[in-house]
């Protein structure tokens, strides 16, 4: 069974920009996708030539991994275009050298550590979105301390939070508290305002960076506008 372009595109839909918390397909970062028999070739583009190399490598590596597990796929080639470290990253991907093997002594932390950092930020942002919606619905801020997952309204935002928690190994039981730290520990009641403001700052930073990078990409590659999905509530 041969892989189709539609299947390959769906696989790329699962690849998330670690800093912007959106699929690379929605952001317009996939410049081209070609399927020829069992071979898949992808070219990626970024908003600037100096985007962080570790973010760039993580996305490109995840794209290769997502495509490689598809039934019927043989060779997968992923290329990062027009980046100041394109040659280095592309050689590392082709050789399956891994993050440290690609960057050597410049790799200050492992790819797993880098990924964990962004997953924690994504969880914090998802938590803030859901809890802020409850505040807008009339719940007093102090009441957030007692909110459990079973109290959250059904919908994409709650589903996204549950997925974030599951990835971090946090409880998704209905009785689990919603406002927690990265280890699932409930914050003291008196810290609720402070923790909510901190979570909001992370969410605003992620959303603002995503908006900014979308604009930069359109400026650098005008044709990318047609590939960017409309901004929507984060549910990935």
Secondary structure, DSSP 8 states (H G I E B T S, - for coil): ----HHHHHHHHHT-B-TTT-SBHHHHT-EEEEEEETTEEEEEE--SSTTS-HHHHHHHHHHHHHHHHTSTT---EEEEE-S-TTHHHHHHHHHTT-HHHHHHGGG--S-HHHHHHHHHHHHHHHHHHHHHHHHHHTT--GGGGGG-BGGGS-SSHHHHHHHHHHHHHT----TTSBSSB-TTS-B--GGGHHHHHHHHHHHHHHHHHHHHHHHHHHHHH-GGGGGG---------
